[in-house]
């Protein structure tokens, strides 16, 4: 794997851990700490030898918490050469079992109590909520424009753009930048919608918190790298105010509910100060208008004019114009400095209020002090807005902030650390923080950064010059999506869109695992197979989904998919299984959809949306269809002769499995043993045919194989025992026969005896 680092990085230790997949070397109060060489050790509080480390590879592992740990004494555990093994649930990747195992080469001693138990555990997996799935899939669809065939790798295209007319080059650059801006706006909007949807659904868990952190990071990234240059100040103001909402609403309400708000001790030092420091100029102007300071015109006219000039300066701060025009900003700042300098030449009657207003005027004129209650990002924004609003000076402003706040030592939140990395232009470390919060967002951000050319100054530390950090994160996103069924279509789509060399292998491995909940899902899977020319995979998916439908009792749908897979033996075996169930029941299996398709006595509007059976399926299901008609004719009594005729044809079917013959022959019992008028139903020719069928089955007894798994006779006996031991409530069921034969042999003897009686009766009638 290729490893990227910056030219500014002097040692390998400075490379973000995401590249090497290093184990986190910090111990955040967890019982299991990590040593510098990637081995896991135990805290001093553990009742184990802290020097006895368990060998583990230098890879990132999730922390697994178990209430009843399997290892109580590590030293003894190692001396006896026991091993702690782990197995994962293949269907639920976040579930698994731990268990202790003895080595094969060791003497098997009596197991400890811990060795006789299984230790289930769960680890945090990818968010599979509906809103998150929608966020990832929607963002992927929007990013296709630069993901297609890895276009983002050369999207900035400086070398290509240098060729041609200057106007054309400029216009191309502008259009490409607009594309990235639009994509970044889509990403931010989708993430914001995700947060809102989760809040609406009542979710206030850690996932919602981390998505809010992601938004704070994206807001700063947009302000520094992707937003329009005219919006830089505005975007920075949005970043600060969304990250932390101030001033406090309750306190503001208390201040403004005073009879004279401007006289409240916190009005100037807190309320107006916070609004000015956070760039909320219009809000500050409105608050001043409602503060009733206008009465000072009669009490202290000079202070009134001083406040009025201050208010005018706030209303004249042009966040858009000052972002691009340094001349306009300097003129505004000059006016602020003049107002500040005039303070010493004026005698104010209300010295306390005038001093507080002077502090605010000094603040906007660029002469401000650090308030302990201010956050570091507030101080950064103050420096940017009032010293000189230019990205060129951000590093200087950050030096001031770091000096006063001891950064990053005092920061604990991930989003603040990521923002510090952004301000220092350490994009790889920023992506490390992003990936800690969300794999999908970090991958999409890396694509934008790659397309923007932010990774140009990073060099490759391997022979594979084509490897990009964004490729690594996209690969992680793909595997993450493929391991989560709701996100699997997005993972497959990403794989195909990027057109990686292992695309077909990944699709072949993971697409069969996708659970198709609707017909559209299945059609999507089959379209993927068609586009990638994977006919074997298409057949495999049809069989898997067909089996799933069969397990759910949707027989017709499963048969249609089995037929579509082209696996004729599978179709035939499934149809014979249906046939077998019907034989055991003594009537159709009761699947209305399947029965409506095979029936010729159903209205057109009820024919299951005109389902068409393939020739193979029609041929395989025909024995069951004939059997259902036999049952219908025999039970209704309206056309018994047709039922008997179809039964004989079914018995003479050359491909009928022999194990079914006894149960089909048993259908004749009620007509041979009863004393009613139907006793004379069979003519001599039909009785001869039945005798031939009995003789044919008897011949199988002589040539049958002894193996129970292959013996059709033994299988027939088993089916017969199942049939007579089942429930049969229908009055005309053959199992209602008096003196019911208990074995196939008894059945055959009973049939022959009654056939002989029937033949005698027929001869007597002929005379």
C-alpha positions, -999 to 999 in steps of 0.1 A, spaced: 0 0 0 13 34 -9 18 59 19 15 96 15 31 123 35 38 160 32 70 177 23 66 196 55 67 164 75 102 156 88 97 122 104 75 92 98 60 96 132 43 128 119 23 108 93 -14 104 103 -21 70 117 -48 64 91 -22 57 65 -4 30 85 -35 17 103 -16 22 136 -32 13 169 -41 44 189 -13 49 214 -34 69 238 -51 53 268 -84 70 273 -92 54 306 -98 19 291 -87 -12 308 -66 -23 279 -38 1 269 -16 -2 239 22 -2 240 43 17 215 52 -14 196 16 -23 188 13 -49 216 -16 -48 241 -7 -46 278 -28 -44 310 -31 -15 334 -14 -16 368 -49 -20 383 -53 -54 366 -45 -84 386 -19 -95 361 17 -90 354 19 -57 334 50 -69 316 33 -98 301 21 -86 267 -1 -104 243 13 -105 208 -10 -87 184 -3 -72 149 0 -35 146 -35 -30 133 -65 -11 146 -89 -32 165 -122 -22 180 -125 -23 218 -146 -52 230 -161 -50 265 -171 -82 282 -187 -82 317 -172 -116 325 -137 -117 310 -124 -151 298 -88 -145 311 -84 -141 348 -47 -147 350 -26 -138 319 6 -154 332 -10 -187 338 -28 -184 305 4 -180 286 23 -207 305 -3 -233 296 -2 -221 260 -38 -214 258 -50 -192 229 -79 -167 229 -98 -171 196 -125 -151 180 -153 -160 155 -176 -136 138 -212 -141 127 -211 -141 89 -246 -126 87 -241 -100 114 -206 -86 113 -210 -67 146 -216 -100 165 -192 -127 175 -179 -151 201 -147 -154 221 -135 -187 234 -103 -202 248 -86 -230 229 -59 -255 237 -31 -259 211 -32 -291 191 3 -300 199 -1 -296 236 -12 -323 261 -49 -318 267 -54 -311 303 -86 -308 323 -102 -276 311 -106 -246 334 -141 -233 340 -134 -204 317 -126 -228 289 -160 -243 289 -179 -211 281 -186 -190 251 -182 -152 255 -206 -134 231 -198 -98 222 -209 -70 199 -189 -42 184 -202 -9 169 -209 -13 132 -219 11 105 -250 32 111 -278 14 92 -306 38 100 -328 48 71 -316 85 72 -279 75 71 -284 51 42 -302 79 23 -273 103 31 -246 80 18 -266 68 -13 -277 104 -22 -242 118 -18 -228 90 -40 -253 97 -68 -243 134 -67 -206 126 -67 -208 103 -97 -198 132 -120 -162 132 -107 -160 96 -94 -167 81 -129 -135 63 -140 -116 82 -113 -119 116 -129 -113 133 -96 -76 123 -99 -70 148 -126 -99 171 -121 -78 202 -114 -60 194 -147 -36 223 -146 -13 208 -172 -41 204 -196 -56 237 -189 -24 255 -198 -30 247 -235 -54 270 -254 -66 306 -253 -62 324 -220 -99 331 -218 -107 294 -224 -83 284 -197 -98 308 -172 -133 297 -181 -125 260 -177 -109 266 -143 -140 286 -132 -163 258 -143 -144 231 -126 -143 252 -94 -181 257 -96 -185 219 -99 -166 213 -67 -184 241 -49 -217 226 -59 -207 191 -48 -194 205 -15 -227 223 -9 -246 190 -17 -224 171 8 -230 197 35 -267 199 28 -271 161 29 -252 159 62 -274 187 77 -305 169 65 -292 137 82 -289 155 115 -324 170 112 -340 137 102 -324 120 132 -335 147 155 -370 145 141 -371 108 147 -361 113 184 -325 101 180 -301 120 203 -273 94 205 -236 95 198 -242 92 160 -261 125 159 -234 142 180 -206 130 156 -226 142 125 -228 176 141 -191 175 146 -187 166 110 -207 196 100 -185 219 120 -154 206 103 -170 209 68 -181 245 75 -145 255 81 -132 235 51 -158 252 30 -147 287 42 -110 280 36 -109 260 4 -142 255 -15 -164 285 -8 -165 315 -31 -138 341 -21 -165 367 -16 -181 345 11 -150 338 32 -159 361 60 -195 351 60 -186 314 60 -162 318 89 -189 336 108 -213 307 101 -186 282 112 -181 299 146 -218 305 154 -228 269 145 -200 253 165 -211 270 197 -243 290 201 -238 323 220 -248 345 236 -270 325 260 -307 329 251 -319 330 287 -293 356 297 -302 377 266 -339 376 275 -331 387 311 -311 416 298 -335 428 272 -365 425 297 -349 453 318 -366 487 316 -334 502 302 -314 473 287 -283 494 279 -278 501 316 -276 463 325 -241 455 337 -238 427 311 -253 445 281 -220 459 267 -195 436 282 -213 404 273 -242 408 250 -229 433 225 -194 420 229 -204 385 219 -224 397 189 -195 418 177 -169 391 182 -191 366 163 -197 389 134 -235 391 141 -235 428 130 -272 432 120 -283 415 153 -260 438 172 -275 469 154 -311 457 161 -302 450 198 -288 486 201 -319 500 186 -340 482 212 -317 490 242 -331 525 246 -297 541 246 -313 569 226 -323 586 259 -286 595 263 -291 622 237 -306 643 265 -285 630 294 -250 626 278 -251 638 242 -214 630 235 -218 594 247 -249 591 225 -230 603 194 -201 579 203 -225 550 205 -243 561 174 -210 562 154 -201 527 168 -235 514 156 -229 530 122 -195 512 119 -212 479 127 -239 484 101 -212 494 75 -192 462 79 -194 446 45 -187 409 48 -188 404 11 -170 435 -1 -142 433 26 -135 397 16 -122 408 -18 -114 445 -15 -87 454 9 -91 491 1 -127 491 13 -118 473 45 -89 497 53 -111 527 48 -136 512 72 -109 503 97 -95 539 95 -129 552 105 -129 528 134 -94 539 145 -105 575 143 -135 569 165 -112 550 190 -87 578 191 -114 605 196 -124 589 229 -95 606 249 -106 640 236 -141 638 249 -154 642 284 -183 617 291 -207 620 320 -212 582 323 -177 570 325 -186 533 331 -208 530 300 -183 550 279 -154 528 290 -173 496 280 -182 511 246 -146 522 241 -135 486 247 -158 475 218 -146 502 195 -110 492 203 -120 456 195 -132 464 160 -103 487 153 -79 458 157 -67 466 192 -83 438 213 -73 418 243 -80 381 250 -110 374 272 -107 342 293 -143 334 285 -137 335 248 -131 303 228 -101 300 206 -121 300 174 -138 333 185 -104 349 190 -94 336 155 -125 351 140 -119 385 157 -84 386 144 -96 377 109 -124 402 108 -108 432 124 -70 429 118 -71 421 81 -95 397 65 -72 377 43 -64 339 42 -27 349 38 -26 359 74 -44 329 90 -12 312 101 -2 344 119 -36 347 135 -33 310 145 1 317 161 -15 343 183 -44 320 192 -20 290 200 1 312 222 -28 323 243 -47 291 245 -19 265 246 -32 247 215 -38 218 209 -31 208 245 -64 221 259 -86 207 231 -104 174 236 -131 173 209 -124 157 175 -139 185 155 -117 212 171 -86 191 165 -96 186 129 -102 224 125 -68 231 139 -53 207 113 -73 225 86 -60 259 97 -25 246 96 -31 230 62 -24 195 75 -51 178 53 -41 142 60 -44 146 97 -77 163 92 -89 133 71 -77 111 100 -101 129 123 -129 127 98 -125 90 94 -128 85 131 -162 101 129 -176 87 97 -160 67 69 -184 79 41 -179 116 48 -141 113 50 -141 95 17 -162 121 -1 -142 149 14 -109 133 3 -123 131 -33 -131 169 -32 -96 177 -17 -80 155 -44 -99 172 -71 -91 206 -57 -54 198 -57 -49 201 -20 -27 170 -19 -3 182 -46 25 190 -21 24 155 -6 49 130 -19 46 93 -24 67 70 -2 63 39 -23 69 27 -58 32 29 -67 30 65 -78 -6 61 -89 -19 55 -53 -39 83 -38 -51 89 -3 -86 93 -16 -84 59 -32 -76 44 1 -105 61 18 -129 52 -10 -118 16 -7 -126 17 30 -160 31 22 -167 4 -4 -158 -24 21 -179 -6 48 -209 -4 25 -205 -40 13 -206 -53 48 -240 -35 55 -270 -48 35 -288 -15 32 -257 2 19 -245 -27 -3 -260 -12 -35 -240 20 -28 -208 -1 -23 -215 -20 -56 -222 13 -74 -190 28 -61 -170 -2 -72 -185 -1 -107 -182 37 -110 -146 38 -100 -140 9 -125 -112 -6 -104 -93 -36 -116 -109 -59 -90 -144 -46 -97 -158 -79 -111 -143 -99 -82 -158 -76 -56 -192 -77 -73 -191 -115 -76 -182 -118 -39 -207 -94 -23 -237 -91 -47 -251 -125 -38 -252 -114 -1 -276 -86 -9 -311 -93 5 -336 -84 -22 -367 -71 -5 -385 -61 -36 -387 -71 -72 -368 -38 -81 -339 -50 -59 -337 -82 -78 -339 -65 -112 -311 -42 -101 -289 -71 -92 -295 -88 -125 -289 -56 -144 -255 -53 -126 -247 -88 -138 -257 -80 -173 -237 -48 -175 -206 -66 -162 -213 -97 -183 -214 -121 -154 -240 -148 -164 -229 -173 -137 -233 -147 -110 -268 -139 -124 -278 -176 -121 -263 -178 -86 -283 -147 -75 -315 -162 -89 -310 -194 -70 -301 -176 -37 -331 -153 -39 -353 -181 -51 -343 -202 -20 -350 -171 2 -385 -168 -13 -391 -205 -9 -382 -203 28 -408 -176 31 -434 -198 15 -435 -179 -18 -433 -210 -40 -443 -196 -74 -419 -167 -71 -391 -191 -61 -399 -214 -90 -398 -185 -114 -363 -175 -101 -351 -211 -102 -362 -214 -138 -346 -181 -146 -313 -194 -132 -312 -221 -158 -306 -248 -132 -331 -274 -146 -323 -301 -119 -331 -275 -92 -364 -266 -108 -373 -303 -112 -363 -312 -76 -384 -283 -62 -414 -293 -83 -412 -329 -71 -409 -317 -35 -442 -298 -40 -457 -329 -56 -445 -349 -26 -461 -325 -1 -494 -327 -19 -493 -365 -18 -488 -365 19 -516 -339 25 -541 -356 2 -549 -323 -15 -531 -294 -31 -506 -276 -9 -528 -245 -7 -506 -220 -23 -533 -198 -40 -509 -181 -63 -494 -213 -76 -528 -230 -79 -542 -201 -98 -514 -203 -124 -517 -240 -130 -556 -240 -129 -576 -238 -161 -607 -228 -142 -598 -193 -131 -609 -160 -143 -585 -139 -164 -584 -111 -138 -573 -136 -111 -545 -151 -130 -517 -136 -109 -511 -107 -132 -508 -130 -162 -477 -148 -149 -460 -167 -178 -443 -199 -170 -412 -209 -189 -413 -241 -209 -390 -258 -184 -410 -248 -154 -443 -256 -172 -430 -291 -179 -416 -297 -144 -447 -284 -126 -471 -304 -148 -472 -336 -126 -483 -314 -96 -509 -297 -118 -523 -332 -129 -523 -344 -93 -543 -313 -82 -569 -320 -109 -571 -357 -98 -579 -345 -63 -605 -320 -75 -622 -346 -97 -622 -373 -71 -634 -351 -42 -661 -333 -62 -677 -366 -75 -688 -348 -106 -662 -364 -129 -646 -393 -111 -638 -412 -143 -617 -382 -155 -599 -382 -122 -592 -420 -124 -580 -415 -160 -556 -387 -150 -543 -408 -121 -535 -437 -144 -517 -414 -168 -498 -400 -139 -487 -434 -128 -476 -443 -163 -455 -411 -166 -421 -424 -175 -402 -398 -153 -423 -403 -122 -399 -411 -92 -407 -447 -81 -411 -436 -44 -443 -419 -53 -460 -449 -69 -474 -465 -37 -491 -433 -25 -506 -428 -60 -518 -465 -61 -533 -459 -27 -558 -435 -43 -576 -465 -57 -584 -479 -23 -618 -462 -18 -630 -474 -52 -619 -510 -46 -630 -516 -10 -663 -497 -7 -697 -513 -11 -715 -485 -28 -725 -481 -64 -690 -471 -74 -678 -506 -68 -685 -514 -104 -667 -483 -116 -635 -499 -130 -638 -518 -162 -616 -548 -170 -592 -528 -191 -586 -503 -163 -581 -531 -138 -555 -547 -161 -536 -514 -163 -536 -512 -125 -523 -547 -123 -495 -538 -147 -486 -509 -125 -485 -531 -95 -463 -556 -113 -440 -529 -124 -435 -517 -88 -430 -553 -77 -402 -557 -102 -384 -528 -86 -383 -547 -53 -361 -573 -70 -337 -549 -85 -336 -523 -58 -303 -512 -42 -297 -518 -5 -285 -483 2 -312 -465 22 -303 -431 6 -308 -445 -29 -334 -472 -24 -367 -461 -39 -385 -489 -20 -373 -477 14 -381 -441 4 -416 -452 -6 -421 -470 28 -410 -438 46 -434 -416 26 -462 -441 32 -456 -441 70 -456 -403 70 -489 -402 50 -509 -425 72 -496 -409 104 -506 -374 93 -538 -355 97 -566 -363 72 -600 -348 79 -616 -350 45 -643 -375 44 -633 -389 10 -596 -392 18 -582 -427 9 -569 -430 45 -605 -432 58 -606 -467 44 -615 -494 69 -586 -517 78 -561 -493 64 -529 -511 53 -500 -502 76 -471 -508 52 -466 -507 14 -464 -544 13 -499 -547 29 -511 -520 6 -501 -540 -25 -516 -572 -12 -549 -553 -3 -550 -538 -38 -545 -571 -55 -572 -588 -35 -597 -562 -42 -588 -560 -79 -595 -598 -80 -629 -592 -64 -635 -564 -89 -626 -585 -119 -649 -613 -107 -677 -588 -103 -671 -574 -138 -672 -610 -153 -704 -616 -135 -719 -585 -149 -708 -593 -184 -728 -626 -182 
